[in-house]
């Protein structure tokens, strides 16, 4: 196990939670992937690394929801790419996804700081924005539409 996975396991233990085998395997797969993964991609990764440890999609889903609830995993609807999960990275990042071509632009978390402050000040609501996908039209597609 490497740095990211070990950090997450230490955070789990610090919260007084147990690190069961399914939990460890999901954390390990997320850490090794360095990417956003669907449940089926996580299952394939775990099966390839640990063929003797089959895990159902229900088990993977439950572990992911638990990790999300304790603030260690983000869940993001990436449109046609499906719902993906990732270890929460510091600093956070987010995505702009074009509804026309499917292109994706990664943006810095600082873009959302003003929105967090507004929600906190106006609504006394502390938003947890770990990983967000914002949909719209990219510059190239907008140019093509206006040229038509």
N, C-alpha and C positions, 0 to 999 in steps of 0.2 A: 504494500500500500504506500502511496506517495503523499505529498504534502496536503493537498486539498481534501483528500479522503480522511486523512488523520485529523485534520482540523475539525471536520464535521463530526467525526466520531468523538473527539474530545468535547465538543460542544454538546453533543447528545448526553454524554456521561455527566457533564457539568450541570445539566438540567435534571439529573437524577433518573434518566431514562436508561433502559436496557438496550444493548446492541445485540439483537438477535441475528442469526445467520441471514434471514431474508433482508433485514435492514442493512447489514454490512454489505451484502452483495449488491443491493441497489445503490448504496452510497459509493461503493467502489466503482460500479459501472458509470455512474454520473461523473465521478472524478476523473476517470480514465478517458472519457469521451471528449472532454473539453468542448462540448457543443450542447445544443438543445436537442433532447431526444423524446420521441414518442414512446408510449408504453410498449408497443411492439418492437421498436428498436432497442429498448432496454432489455426486453426479454431475449432478443437475439444475441445481444452482447453477453448477457449473463450465461446463456446456454453455450455460447462459443468458449467462454472462459471456464465455465464450471458445468460440463455436460452431466455430471452426476447430481446436480442440484436443480431439477426442473422447478420453475416458478410459474404459477398461473398469472394471467393478466389481472385477476382480482387481487392476488397477493401483492403484485407490483403496484397496482393502483392504491391499495390501502397503505403501503409503506410510503408512497409519494404523498398521499394526502396527510399522513402523520408528519412527515418531514416539512411539508408546507405549513401545517398548523403551528409547528414550533419555530418557524421562521428560517429554515435552512434550505428550502427548495422553492423555486418560483414555478408557477404554472401559467403558460401563456397560450392563448388561442392565436395561432399563426395563419389563420385563414385556410387556404387549400392545403397547406403543409400539415394541418391538424393541430392538436393540442400538444405542446411540448413542455418538457420539464428540464430544469438545470439547477445545479448548485448555485446558490445566490453568491454572486461575485461582488467584491468590493474593489473599486467603485461599481455601482450598478450601471447597466447600459440598457438601451431600449431600441426598438426598431420602427422604421417607417416602411410600410409595405404598399407597393403600388397595386391597386385593384385591377389595373389593365394588364400589365406585363408580369406581375409577380415579383418584380425587383425589390430588393431590400437594402435599406440604408441603416447602418448602426449609428445611434446618436448617444451622446454623453448624458449621464443622469442630471447634470447641471441644468439642462433644458427644462426639467420639471420642477426645479426648486421653487420658482415663483408660484407655480400652481399649488404645491404643497403648503406654502406659506399662506396663500389665499384661503385654501380650504380650512386651515387651522384657525386663522384669524376670523373669518366670516362665519364659519359653521361650527367652530370648536370641535373639529374632526381631525384626527391624526391619520392621514392616509398612509397606507403601506403600499408603495409603488416599487415593487422589487424588479419587475421586468414587464414592460408594456409593449404592445404592438399597436401602432396607430396607422390606420388605413387611409389612403387617398390616391392621388395621381402624381407620378414622378414627373420631373421636368421634361424628359424625352417624350413621354406619352402626352403630356399637356401640349407640347409644341406640335406634335403630330395632329392632335385634335384641332388645334387652332389653325393649322395650315390647311385642313380639309375644307 
